[in-house]
Amino acid sequence: MKKPVIHAPAAAMQKLLEELAAFSAPGPGVTRLLYTPEWSGAQHFLQEKMAGLGLEVHTDSVGNVFGRLNGSQHSGSVILTGSHIDTVVNGGKYDGAYGVAAAVTALHYLAETFGPPLRTLEVAAFCEEEGSRFPLTFWGSGNITGLYDGRAGDSIADPEGVTLMEAMNACGPGTGGSQESSDKSGNSARREDIGMYVELHIEQGILLEQSALQIGVVQAIAGQRRFAVRVTGTANHAGTTPMGLRRDALAGTAEMLCALERSAVEAGAPLVATTGRLEVIPGTPNVIPGEVQFTLDIRHSEAARLESFCAALVAAFREIAARRGLMLELVPTLATSPAPMNQALCEALEQICLEQGRSFRRMVSGAGHDAQLFAPECPTAMIFVPSRAGISHSPEEYSSPEELAAGLNVLTALLYRLAYEVS
């Protein structure tokens, strides 16, 4: 059977992206934080937009928005596609929003071109993924998959002291606030009817651009380990303390960080390791540092290799501290498991790229995405398109219209296969 030629309207998707970008707090780039007026405006806009395109719109108790294209053969499960609409502070217009705009465009195009699908398709605009306002991530997809139960925000507050629950209740009907909940479960946003999940996203890295390839077929989302580290020595006079008698916390930390970089390079891709924050105490030019606090962020797509790297690194840090007469404290602050994507869906994406004449590569996502929460629940796939210079979470974030269109057409073709070619 000959495959249909997919020409989804990229101009409509681009227009929707620009319209979403207008919902932003003042300042550079796009700032759309969870449960703010800018966020609420974008969610209401999406509901009106999807309804106008003929999708059946509903929200849930935390403010996720859905647009459904009902299938003619109801199997009890839906094919879900989308992403998040919240941003970081002074972020870009593509992160998250691209996946939502492309999903809306794809469903409308499929309905207009091929009629009702056999299996139900649904767009999701998740209320939150970034963790930019409140100290938690994946609030939207986490409530859908059961990571949260909708009541986890009573003790979590933003920098102004507003709790997540207070902010949510202030939003009003249709955006997670006080309302007659429109989800199927009453008090919870938990979904049991999702059969598959597909997410289209900008890469937020430089691999596709550097290799001049159009599409990234994500094989796995890396697991993460984060630690808060404290190295304690003795603060003393910089001019009167002999080198051999010093317990210099910063010198010990420097050796640890060199060991971190060396070990990560030796381990090879896709492992990455980063120290993003370092504080020296007392931080005075003529005083030997008595304490250093720093962070560790370590990521790998294979759980066993992630664990073994972390264990070896901790052992190396302890050896350095003991040899230098320093105290070492490592506190784990985050542990997420790697999330492999569904192999059959990955193979389907590769076949679609070949059929459409698009270059592609298999790759691992070092960044976290909503897809990692769905991967343990149902067959899940992720599609990447290039990011210029690898820049993301910035007003300089950019993917060309041609690159965005390529991702849209690959996504649309996959949704056609899953929803219209049911055996």
BADREN-903209 format. One record per residue (C-alpha): z, y, x; residue number from 1. Coordinates in Angstrom, 3 decimals, decimal comma. Example, Ala and Ser with C-alpha at 12.3 -4.5 7.8 and 13.67 -1.06 7.14 Angstrom:
<pts>
<pt up="7,800" north="-4,500" east="12,300" nr="1"/>
<pt up="7,140" north="-1,060" east="13,670" nr="2"/>
</pts>
This chain:
<pts>
<pt up="0,000" north="0,000" east="0,000" nr="1"/>
<pt up="-1,069" north="3,352" east="1,429" nr="2"/>
<pt up="1,763" north="5,767" east="2,120" nr="3"/>
<pt up="1,505" north="9,154" east="0,404" nr="4"/>
<pt up="0,943" north="12,233" east="2,532" nr="5"/>
<pt up="4,085" north="14,387" east="2,451" nr="6"/>
<pt up="3,592" north="18,153" east="2,504" nr="7"/>
<pt up="6,907" north="19,580" east="1,373" nr="8"/>
<pt up="6,848" north="23,380" east="0,943" nr="9"/>
<pt up="8,433" north="24,659" east="4,150" nr="10"/>
<pt up="8,057" north="28,273" east="3,003" nr="11"/>
<pt up="10,337" north="27,606" east="0,027" nr="12"/>
<pt up="12,919" north="26,051" east="2,328" nr="13"/>
<pt up="12,730" north="28,994" east="4,738" nr="14"/>
<pt up="13,182" north="31,435" east="1,847" nr="15"/>
<pt up="16,253" north="29,547" east="0,672" nr="16"/>
<pt up="17,693" north="29,665" east="4,204" nr="17"/>
<pt up="17,251" north="33,428" east="4,325" nr="18"/>
<pt up="18,844" north="33,825" east="0,901" nr="19"/>
<pt up="21,868" north="31,797" east="1,978" nr="20"/>
<pt up="22,204" north="33,825" east="5,184" nr="21"/>
<pt up="22,700" north="36,952" east="3,061" nr="22"/>
<pt up="26,074" north="35,575" east="1,919" nr="23"/>
<pt up="28,011" north="36,662" east="4,980" nr="24"/>
<pt up="30,969" north="38,807" east="5,953" nr="25"/>
<pt up="30,088" north="41,948" east="7,946" nr="26"/>
<pt up="29,359" north="41,472" east="11,627" nr="27"/>
<pt up="26,852" north="39,725" east="13,877" nr="28"/>
<pt up="25,224" north="36,534" east="12,671" nr="29"/>
<pt up="26,535" north="34,679" east="9,613" nr="30"/>
<pt up="30,242" north="34,372" east="8,790" nr="31"/>
<pt up="30,940" north="32,320" east="5,672" nr="32"/>
<pt up="34,439" north="30,859" east="5,781" nr="33"/>
<pt up="35,863" north="28,390" east="3,288" nr="34"/>
<pt up="37,108" north="29,871" east="-0,025" nr="35"/>
<pt up="36,160" north="33,459" east="0,827" nr="36"/>
<pt up="34,056" north="35,712" east="-1,425" nr="37"/>
<pt up="31,015" north="35,115" east="0,807" nr="38"/>
<pt up="31,450" north="31,350" east="0,538" nr="39"/>
<pt up="32,017" north="31,494" east="-3,233" nr="40"/>
<pt up="28,922" north="33,637" east="-3,674" nr="41"/>
<pt up="26,805" north="31,138" east="-1,750" nr="42"/>
<pt up="28,127" north="28,210" east="-3,788" nr="43"/>
<pt up="27,443" north="29,960" east="-7,100" nr="44"/>
<pt up="23,977" north="30,913" east="-5,861" nr="45"/>
<pt up="23,222" north="27,302" east="-4,966" nr="46"/>
<pt up="24,322" north="26,082" east="-8,375" nr="47"/>
<pt up="21,998" north="28,546" east="-10,096" nr="48"/>
<pt up="19,157" north="27,754" east="-7,690" nr="49"/>
<pt up="19,378" north="23,993" east="-8,147" nr="50"/>
<pt up="19,683" north="24,277" east="-11,922" nr="51"/>
<pt up="16,600" north="26,499" east="-11,956" nr="52"/>
<pt up="14,690" north="23,805" east="-10,074" nr="53"/>
<pt up="15,567" north="21,203" east="-12,684" nr="54"/>
<pt up="18,396" north="19,435" east="-10,896" nr="55"/>
<pt up="21,508" north="18,350" east="-12,783" nr="56"/>
<pt up="24,274" north="20,428" east="-11,195" nr="57"/>
<pt up="27,969" north="19,614" east="-10,966" nr="58"/>
<pt up="30,920" north="20,500" east="-8,735" nr="59"/>
<pt up="34,083" north="18,647" east="-7,826" nr="60"/>
<pt up="37,740" north="19,578" east="-7,549" nr="61"/>
<pt up="37,512" north="21,007" east="-4,005" nr="62"/>
<pt up="34,278" north="22,970" east="-4,418" nr="63"/>
<pt up="31,550" north="20,616" east="-3,226" nr="64"/>
<pt up="28,317" north="21,331" east="-5,109" nr="65"/>
<pt up="25,811" north="18,645" east="-6,117" nr="66"/>
<pt up="22,295" north="18,701" east="-7,538" nr="67"/>
<pt up="21,122" north="15,413" east="-9,024" nr="68"/>
<pt up="17,626" north="14,043" east="-9,642" nr="69"/>
<pt up="18,262" north="11,091" east="-11,922" nr="70"/>
<pt up="16,472" north="7,833" east="-11,253" nr="71"/>
<pt up="14,743" north="5,830" east="-13,950" nr="72"/>
<pt up="16,442" north="2,641" east="-12,808" nr="73"/>
<pt up="20,171" north="3,356" east="-12,666" nr="74"/>
<pt up="21,740" north="1,018" east="-10,124" nr="75"/>
<pt up="25,134" north="2,674" east="-10,118" nr="76"/>
<pt up="24,659" north="4,221" east="-6,675" nr="77"/>
<pt up="22,965" north="7,391" east="-5,456" nr="78"/>
<pt up="21,130" north="8,399" east="-2,328" nr="79"/>
<pt up="22,972" north="11,482" east="-1,095" nr="80"/>
<pt up="21,508" north="14,063" east="1,271" nr="81"/>
<pt up="22,687" north="17,486" east="2,398" nr="82"/>
<pt up="25,142" north="19,196" east="4,723" nr="83"/>
<pt up="27,748" north="21,982" east="4,709" nr="84"/>
<pt up="27,446" north="25,689" east="3,925" nr="85"/>
<pt up="30,528" north="27,061" east="5,726" nr="86"/>
<pt up="30,030" north="28,586" east="9,172" nr="87"/>
<pt up="31,981" north="29,522" east="12,251" nr="88"/>
<pt up="32,817" north="33,200" east="12,755" nr="89"/>
<pt up="29,631" north="35,052" east="13,781" nr="90"/>
<pt up="27,596" north="31,857" east="13,592" nr="91"/>
<pt up="23,923" north="31,253" east="12,923" nr="92"/>
<pt up="21,875" north="30,757" east="9,783" nr="93"/>
<pt up="20,767" north="27,156" east="10,479" nr="94"/>
<pt up="23,864" north="25,077" east="11,248" nr="95"/>
<pt up="24,640" north="23,163" east="8,053" nr="96"/>
<pt up="22,612" north="25,429" east="5,759" nr="97"/>
<pt up="19,329" north="23,950" east="7,042" nr="98"/>
<pt up="20,325" north="20,495" east="5,819" nr="99"/>
<pt up="21,203" north="21,887" east="2,393" nr="100"/>
<pt up="18,053" north="24,005" east="2,022" nr="101"/>
<pt up="15,836" north="21,136" east="3,172" nr="102"/>
<pt up="17,501" north="18,689" east="0,772" nr="103"/>
<pt up="17,054" north="21,026" east="-2,213" nr="104"/>
<pt up="13,422" north="21,609" east="-1,260" nr="105"/>
<pt up="12,743" north="17,909" east="-0,732" nr="106"/>
<pt up="14,130" north="16,839" east="-4,117" nr="107"/>
<pt up="12,235" north="19,535" east="-5,982" nr="108"/>
<pt up="8,999" north="18,625" east="-4,191" nr="109"/>
<pt up="9,437" north="14,905" east="-4,883" nr="110"/>
<pt up="10,112" north="15,495" east="-8,566" nr="111"/>
<pt up="7,151" north="17,858" east="-8,941" nr="112"/>
<pt up="4,772" north="15,608" east="-6,977" nr="113"/>
<pt up="5,796" north="12,071" east="-7,897" nr="114"/>
<pt up="7,930" north="12,433" east="-11,014" nr="115"/>
<pt up="11,359" north="10,863" east="-11,525" nr="116"/>
<pt up="12,477" north="8,504" east="-8,744" nr="117"/>
<pt up="13,503" north="4,919" east="-9,325" nr="118"/>
<pt up="16,846" north="5,475" east="-7,595" nr="119"/>
<pt up="18,933" north="8,591" east="-8,151" nr="120"/>
<pt up="18,732" north="11,280" east="-5,468" nr="121"/>
<pt up="21,410" north="13,891" east="-5,020" nr="122"/>
<pt up="21,847" north="17,025" east="-2,879" nr="123"/>
<pt up="25,314" north="17,794" east="-1,537" nr="124"/>
<pt up="26,420" north="21,228" east="-0,339" nr="125"/>
<pt up="29,759" north="20,346" east="1,213" nr="126"/>
<pt up="32,364" north="23,052" east="0,905" nr="127"/>
<pt up="33,582" north="22,823" east="4,510" nr="128"/>
<pt up="32,934" north="21,070" east="7,814" nr="129"/>
<pt up="33,667" north="23,528" east="10,625" nr="130"/>
<pt up="37,438" north="24,117" east="10,404" nr="131"/>
<pt up="36,927" north="27,827" east="11,099" nr="132"/>
<pt up="39,444" north="29,236" east="8,626" nr="133"/>
<pt up="41,991" north="26,434" east="8,306" nr="134"/>
<pt up="43,117" north="23,987" east="11,032" nr="135"/>
<pt up="41,319" north="20,959" east="9,609" nr="136"/>
<pt up="37,712" north="19,806" east="9,497" nr="137"/>
<pt up="35,509" north="17,932" east="7,017" nr="138"/>
<pt up="37,497" north="19,098" east="3,967" nr="139"/>
<pt up="34,396" north="18,688" east="1,794" nr="140"/>
<pt up="33,064" north="15,310" east="2,886" nr="141"/>
<pt up="36,602" north="14,159" east="3,676" nr="142"/>
<pt up="37,643" north="14,440" east="0,051" nr="143"/>
<pt up="34,511" north="12,575" east="-1,045" nr="144"/>
<pt up="35,105" north="9,689" east="1,377" nr="145"/>
<pt up="38,879" north="9,457" east="0,929" nr="146"/>
<pt up="39,997" north="11,010" east="4,226" nr="147"/>
<pt up="41,816" north="13,589" east="2,087" nr="148"/>
<pt up="42,997" north="13,301" east="-1,500" nr="149"/>
<pt up="42,584" north="16,915" east="-2,611" nr="150"/>
<pt up="46,280" north="17,705" east="-2,214" nr="151"/>
<pt up="46,464" north="17,885" east="1,567" nr="152"/>
<pt up="46,313" north="21,680" east="1,737" nr="153"/>
<pt up="49,788" north="22,680" east="0,586" nr="154"/>
<pt up="51,182" north="23,026" east="4,111" nr="155"/>
<pt up="48,008" north="24,107" east="5,937" nr="156"/>
<pt up="47,534" north="27,867" east="6,292" nr="157"/>
<pt up="45,000" north="30,267" east="7,766" nr="158"/>
<pt up="46,011" north="32,937" east="10,355" nr="159"/>
<pt up="47,022" north="35,264" east="7,496" nr="160"/>
<pt up="49,473" north="32,712" east="6,099" nr="161"/>
<pt up="47,362" north="31,809" east="3,053" nr="162"/>
<pt up="47,537" north="28,082" east="2,384" nr="163"/>
<pt up="44,386" north="26,111" east="1,806" nr="164"/>
<pt up="45,515" north="25,294" east="-1,733" nr="165"/>
<pt up="46,229" north="28,936" east="-2,533" nr="166"/>
<pt up="42,802" north="29,960" east="-1,272" nr="167"/>
<pt up="41,132" north="27,184" east="-3,246" nr="168"/>
<pt up="42,934" north="28,057" east="-6,483" nr="169"/>
<pt up="41,937" north="31,710" east="-6,116" nr="170"/>
<pt up="38,237" north="30,900" east="-6,064" nr="171"/>
<pt up="37,835" north="30,270" east="-9,769" nr="172"/>
<pt up="35,761" north="27,789" east="-11,777" nr="173"/>
<pt up="32,857" north="26,089" east="-10,075" nr="174"/>
<pt up="34,081" north="26,572" east="-6,518" nr="175"/>
<pt up="37,125" north="24,360" east="-6,308" nr="176"/>
<pt up="39,584" north="26,724" east="-7,963" nr="177"/>
<pt up="41,521" north="26,448" east="-11,207" nr="178"/>
<pt up="39,070" north="24,797" east="-13,557" nr="179"/>
<pt up="38,288" north="21,876" east="-15,741" nr="180"/>
<pt up="37,330" north="19,622" east="-12,868" nr="181"/>
<pt up="33,754" north="18,469" east="-13,203" nr="182"/>
<pt up="34,044" north="15,417" east="-11,008" nr="183"/>
<pt up="34,149" north="11,961" east="-12,463" nr="184"/>
<pt up="37,642" north="11,055" east="-11,272" nr="185"/>
<pt up="39,713" north="13,872" east="-12,743" nr="186"/>
<pt up="42,179" north="14,797" east="-9,999" nr="187"/>
<pt up="40,168" north="13,673" east="-6,986" nr="188"/>
<pt up="36,773" north="14,381" east="-5,434" nr="189"/>
<pt up="36,590" north="10,783" east="-4,166" nr="190"/>
<pt up="33,182" north="9,207" east="-4,790" nr="191"/>
<pt up="32,535" north="5,483" east="-5,131" nr="192"/>
<pt up="28,889" north="5,725" east="-6,173" nr="193"/>
<pt up="27,193" north="6,747" east="-2,894" nr="194"/>
<pt up="24,803" north="4,045" east="-1,728" nr="195"/>
<pt up="23,254" north="5,896" east="1,231" nr="196"/>
<pt up="23,642" north="9,210" east="3,033" nr="197"/>
<pt up="21,015" north="11,121" east="5,036" nr="198"/>
<pt up="21,653" north="14,398" east="6,891" nr="199"/>
<pt up="19,139" north="16,730" east="8,502" nr="200"/>
<pt up="20,538" north="19,119" east="11,095" nr="201"/>
<pt up="19,583" north="21,277" east="14,040" nr="202"/>
<pt up="20,391" north="19,521" east="17,313" nr="203"/>
<pt up="22,854" north="22,130" east="18,637" nr="204"/>
<pt up="21,849" north="20,924" east="22,089" nr="205"/>
<pt up="18,923" north="21,231" east="24,472" nr="206"/>
<pt up="17,595" north="17,673" east="24,840" nr="207"/>
<pt up="14,766" north="17,892" east="22,305" nr="208"/>
<pt up="13,554" north="21,254" east="23,578" nr="209"/>
<pt up="13,707" north="20,159" east="27,213" nr="210"/>
<pt up="11,759" north="16,997" east="26,476" nr="211"/>
<pt up="9,299" north="18,854" east="24,183" nr="212"/>
<pt up="9,903" north="16,430" east="21,312" nr="213"/>
<pt up="9,918" north="17,225" east="17,603" nr="214"/>
<pt up="12,489" north="14,861" east="16,097" nr="215"/>
<pt up="15,756" north="13,300" east="17,201" nr="216"/>
<pt up="16,661" north="9,998" east="15,538" nr="217"/>
<pt up="20,434" north="9,890" east="15,894" nr="218"/>
<pt up="21,782" north="6,479" east="16,850" nr="219"/>
<pt up="25,467" north="7,391" east="16,754" nr="220"/>
<pt up="27,863" north="10,311" east="16,547" nr="221"/>
<pt up="30,231" north="10,333" east="19,496" nr="222"/>
<pt up="33,910" north="9,621" east="19,118" nr="223"/>
<pt up="36,301" north="12,223" east="20,497" nr="224"/>
<pt up="39,608" north="12,235" east="22,309" nr="225"/>
<pt up="41,439" north="15,499" east="22,855" nr="226"/>
<pt up="44,624" north="16,088" east="24,832" nr="227"/>
<pt up="46,934" north="19,000" east="25,511" nr="228"/>
<pt up="48,042" north="18,718" east="29,147" nr="229"/>
<pt up="51,000" north="20,370" east="30,865" nr="230"/>
<pt up="51,449" north="20,224" east="34,654" nr="231"/>
<pt up="54,840" north="21,464" east="35,921" nr="232"/>
<pt up="55,770" north="22,275" east="39,501" nr="233"/>
<pt up="57,938" north="25,012" east="41,025" nr="234"/>
<pt up="57,169" north="28,718" east="40,889" nr="235"/>
<pt up="57,978" north="30,315" east="44,226" nr="236"/>
<pt up="57,125" north="33,196" east="46,533" nr="237"/>
<pt up="53,520" north="33,085" east="47,731" nr="238"/>
<pt up="54,365" north="34,602" east="51,119" nr="239"/>
<pt up="57,516" north="32,705" east="52,099" nr="240"/>
<pt up="56,885" north="29,142" east="50,897" nr="241"/>
<pt up="55,172" north="26,926" east="53,535" nr="242"/>
<pt up="52,089" north="25,068" east="52,341" nr="243"/>
<pt up="53,650" north="21,670" east="53,003" nr="244"/>
<pt up="56,706" north="22,448" east="50,844" nr="245"/>
<pt up="54,916" north="23,700" east="47,764" nr="246"/>
<pt up="54,839" north="22,096" east="44,304" nr="247"/>
<pt up="51,847" north="24,107" east="43,143" nr="248"/>
<pt up="50,955" north="23,278" east="39,542" nr="249"/>
<pt up="47,576" north="24,997" east="39,758" nr="250"/>
<pt up="46,530" north="23,207" east="42,944" nr="251"/>
<pt up="47,420" north="19,901" east="41,302" nr="252"/>
<pt up="45,505" north="20,873" east="38,168" nr="253"/>
<pt up="42,467" north="21,822" east="40,248" nr="254"/>
<pt up="42,460" north="18,350" east="41,807" nr="255"/>
<pt up="42,742" north="16,789" east="38,354" nr="256"/>
<pt up="39,825" north="18,804" east="36,997" nr="257"/>
<pt up="37,660" north="17,908" east="39,975" nr="258"/>
<pt up="38,505" north="14,260" east="39,324" nr="259"/>
<pt up="37,602" north="14,759" east="35,652" nr="260"/>
<pt up="34,165" north="16,139" east="36,477" nr="261"/>
<pt up="33,479" north="13,541" east="39,166" nr="262"/>
<pt up="34,476" north="10,650" east="36,882" nr="263"/>
<pt up="32,393" north="11,964" east="33,989" nr="264"/>
<pt up="29,304" north="12,332" east="36,181" nr="265"/>
<pt up="29,784" north="8,817" east="37,521" nr="266"/>
<pt up="30,215" north="7,432" east="34,000" nr="267"/>
<pt up="26,846" north="8,893" east="32,994" nr="268"/>
<pt up="25,365" north="9,828" east="29,627" nr="269"/>
<pt up="26,302" north="9,967" east="26,865" nr="270"/>
<pt up="29,901" north="10,519" east="28,044" nr="271"/>
<pt up="30,911" north="14,164" east="28,361" nr="272"/>
<pt up="34,265" north="15,655" east="29,365" nr="273"/>
<pt up="35,385" north="19,275" east="29,136" nr="274"/>
<pt up="38,340" north="21,516" east="29,864" nr="275"/>
<pt up="37,858" north="24,542" east="27,647" nr="276"/>
<pt up="41,220" north="26,298" east="27,938" nr="277"/>
<pt up="43,507" north="26,784" east="30,941" nr="278"/>
<pt up="46,672" north="28,887" east="31,112" nr="279"/>
<pt up="48,473" north="29,567" east="34,400" nr="280"/>
<pt up="52,180" north="30,463" east="34,338" nr="281"/>
<pt up="53,482" north="32,931" east="35,420" nr="282"/>
<pt up="49,988" north="34,163" east="36,258" nr="283"/>
<pt up="51,094" north="36,603" east="38,965" nr="284"/>
<pt up="49,048" north="37,095" east="42,171" nr="285"/>
<pt up="51,998" north="36,687" east="44,565" nr="286"/>
<pt up="53,738" north="33,763" east="42,800" nr="287"/>
<pt up="52,875" north="30,074" east="43,231" nr="288"/>
<pt up="52,058" north="28,769" east="39,762" nr="289"/>
<pt up="54,945" north="26,762" east="38,353" nr="290"/>
<pt up="53,158" north="25,538" east="35,231" nr="291"/>
<pt up="49,616" north="25,051" east="33,990" nr="292"/>
<pt up="48,538" north="24,114" east="30,483" nr="293"/>
<pt up="45,006" north="22,948" east="29,771" nr="294"/>
<pt up="42,931" north="21,005" east="27,269" nr="295"/>
<pt up="40,794" north="17,891" east="27,587" nr="296"/>
<pt up="37,876" north="17,029" east="25,304" nr="297"/>
<pt up="36,226" north="13,661" east="26,007" nr="298"/>
<pt up="33,370" north="12,151" east="23,970" nr="299"/>
<pt up="31,338" north="8,940" east="23,969" nr="300"/>
<pt up="29,350" north="6,989" east="21,391" nr="301"/>
<pt up="30,957" north="3,635" east="22,307" nr="302"/>
<pt up="34,629" north="3,144" east="21,475" nr="303"/>
<pt up="35,408" north="0,708" east="24,309" nr="304"/>
<pt up="33,904" north="2,950" east="26,987" nr="305"/>
<pt up="35,639" north="6,011" east="25,556" nr="306"/>
<pt up="38,998" north="4,260" east="25,656" nr="307"/>
<pt up="38,521" north="2,855" east="29,137" nr="308"/>
<pt up="37,452" north="6,237" east="30,525" nr="309"/>
<pt up="40,481" north="7,957" east="29,013" nr="310"/>
<pt up="42,845" north="5,286" east="30,324" nr="311"/>
<pt up="41,428" north="5,527" east="33,848" nr="312"/>
<pt up="41,550" north="9,315" east="33,756" nr="313"/>
<pt up="45,186" north="9,388" east="32,657" nr="314"/>
<pt up="46,053" north="6,981" east="35,481" nr="315"/>
<pt up="44,255" north="9,226" east="37,990" nr="316"/>
<pt up="46,070" north="12,316" east="36,710" nr="317"/>
<pt up="49,429" north="10,548" east="36,998" nr="318"/>
<pt up="48,670" north="9,522" east="40,586" nr="319"/>
<pt up="47,778" north="13,102" east="41,534" nr="320"/>
<pt up="50,925" north="14,462" east="39,903" nr="321"/>
<pt up="53,192" north="11,894" east="41,586" nr="322"/>
<pt up="51,666" north="12,470" east="45,013" nr="323"/>
<pt up="52,152" north="16,225" east="44,691" nr="324"/>
<pt up="55,663" north="16,051" east="43,218" nr="325"/>
<pt up="54,574" north="17,441" east="39,861" nr="326"/>
<pt up="55,556" north="16,580" east="36,302" nr="327"/>
<pt up="52,718" north="15,619" east="33,947" nr="328"/>
<pt up="52,714" north="15,650" east="30,151" nr="329"/>
<pt up="49,670" north="14,558" east="28,137" nr="330"/>
<pt up="49,800" north="14,885" east="24,349" nr="331"/>
<pt up="46,925" north="13,415" east="22,271" nr="332"/>
<pt up="45,760" north="15,982" east="19,709" nr="333"/>
<pt up="42,638" north="14,344" east="18,255" nr="334"/>
<pt up="41,189" north="10,833" east="18,086" nr="335"/>
<pt up="37,996" north="10,125" east="16,157" nr="336"/>
<pt up="36,019" north="6,911" east="16,339" nr="337"/>
<pt up="32,317" north="6,781" east="17,208" nr="338"/>
<pt up="30,119" north="6,523" east="14,132" nr="339"/>
<pt up="26,985" north="4,386" east="14,580" nr="340"/>
<pt up="24,094" north="5,150" east="12,256" nr="341"/>
<pt up="22,418" north="2,451" east="10,169" nr="342"/>
<pt up="19,807" north="0,667" east="12,276" nr="343"/>
<pt up="17,422" north="-0,034" east="9,394" nr="344"/>
<pt up="17,369" north="3,652" east="8,469" nr="345"/>
<pt up="16,850" north="4,610" east="12,122" nr="346"/>
<pt up="13,860" north="2,260" east="12,302" nr="347"/>
<pt up="12,462" north="3,731" east="9,083" nr="348"/>
<pt up="12,725" north="7,234" east="10,558" nr="349"/>
<pt up="10,903" north="6,145" east="13,698" nr="350"/>
<pt up="8,137" north="4,579" east="11,599" nr="351"/>
<pt up="7,810" north="7,787" east="9,578" nr="352"/>
<pt up="7,505" north="9,824" east="12,770" nr="353"/>
<pt up="4,721" north="7,522" east="13,966" nr="354"/>
<pt up="2,927" north="7,771" east="10,610" nr="355"/>
<pt up="3,202" north="11,579" east="10,648" nr="356"/>
<pt up="2,132" north="11,795" east="14,298" nr="357"/>
<pt up="5,439" north="13,329" east="15,395" nr="358"/>
<pt up="7,059" north="12,861" east="18,769" nr="359"/>
<pt up="10,658" north="11,662" east="18,705" nr="360"/>
<pt up="13,488" north="10,218" east="20,728" nr="361"/>
<pt up="16,598" north="8,200" east="20,044" nr="362"/>
<pt up="19,742" north="10,123" east="20,842" nr="363"/>
<pt up="23,490" north="10,413" east="20,436" nr="364"/>
<pt up="25,130" north="13,387" east="18,750" nr="365"/>
<pt up="27,930" north="14,811" east="20,842" nr="366"/>
<pt up="28,868" north="17,200" east="18,032" nr="367"/>
<pt up="30,692" north="16,074" east="14,919" nr="368"/>
<pt up="28,938" north="16,039" east="11,539" nr="369"/>
<pt up="29,664" north="15,107" east="7,931" nr="370"/>
<pt up="27,552" north="11,996" east="8,511" nr="371"/>
<pt up="30,308" north="10,457" east="10,645" nr="372"/>
<pt up="32,565" north="10,245" east="7,594" nr="373"/>
<pt up="29,919" north="8,503" east="5,515" nr="374"/>
<pt up="28,870" north="6,006" east="8,210" nr="375"/>
<pt up="31,819" north="3,635" east="7,595" nr="376"/>
<pt up="31,272" north="3,914" east="3,818" nr="377"/>
<pt up="27,525" north="3,354" east="3,391" nr="378"/>
<pt up="24,222" north="3,163" east="5,330" nr="379"/>
<pt up="23,882" north="6,570" east="6,992" nr="380"/>
<pt up="21,180" north="8,368" east="8,988" nr="381"/>
<pt up="20,869" north="11,679" east="10,833" nr="382"/>
<pt up="17,752" north="13,601" east="11,805" nr="383"/>
<pt up="17,725" north="16,352" east="14,444" nr="384"/>
<pt up="15,228" north="19,126" east="15,117" nr="385"/>
<pt up="15,213" north="21,223" east="18,316" nr="386"/>
<pt up="17,505" north="24,193" east="18,917" nr="387"/>
<pt up="16,134" north="26,958" east="21,130" nr="388"/>
<pt up="17,960" north="26,892" east="24,486" nr="389"/>
<pt up="20,499" north="24,558" east="22,893" nr="390"/>
<pt up="22,321" north="27,546" east="21,380" nr="391"/>
<pt up="24,408" north="27,045" east="18,258" nr="392"/>
<pt up="27,491" north="28,597" east="16,619" nr="393"/>
<pt up="25,989" north="31,938" east="17,575" nr="394"/>
<pt up="23,831" north="34,678" east="16,060" nr="395"/>
<pt up="21,240" north="33,557" east="18,642" nr="396"/>
<pt up="20,921" north="30,149" east="16,975" nr="397"/>
<pt up="17,220" north="29,516" east="16,273" nr="398"/>
<pt up="14,769" north="26,774" east="15,389" nr="399"/>
<pt up="11,138" north="27,704" east="14,779" nr="400"/>
<pt up="9,545" north="27,451" east="11,315" nr="401"/>
<pt up="7,317" north="24,673" east="12,641" nr="402"/>
<pt up="10,308" north="22,686" east="13,898" nr="403"/>
<pt up="12,170" north="23,165" east="10,624" nr="404"/>
<pt up="9,094" north="22,083" east="8,665" nr="405"/>
<pt up="8,751" north="18,913" east="10,739" nr="406"/>
<pt up="12,337" north="17,922" east="9,948" nr="407"/>
<pt up="11,823" north="18,690" east="6,268" nr="408"/>
<pt up="8,778" north="16,425" east="6,048" nr="409"/>
<pt up="10,499" north="13,555" east="7,859" nr="410"/>
<pt up="13,501" north="13,858" east="5,549" nr="411"/>
<pt up="11,283" north="14,011" east="2,469" nr="412"/>
<pt up="9,304" north="10,950" east="3,529" nr="413"/>
<pt up="12,495" north="8,959" east="4,071" nr="414"/>
<pt up="13,862" north="9,967" east="0,671" nr="415"/>
<pt up="10,560" north="8,931" east="-0,903" nr="416"/>
<pt up="10,810" north="5,492" east="0,699" nr="417"/>
<pt up="14,411" north="5,012" east="-0,365" nr="418"/>
<pt up="14,088" north="6,296" east="-3,919" nr="419"/>
<pt up="10,482" north="5,639" east="-4,963" nr="420"/>
<pt up="9,570" north="2,428" east="-3,129" nr="421"/>
<pt up="12,374" north="0,254" east="-4,462" nr="422"/>
<pt up="11,416" north="-3,421" east="-4,371" nr="423"/>
</pts>
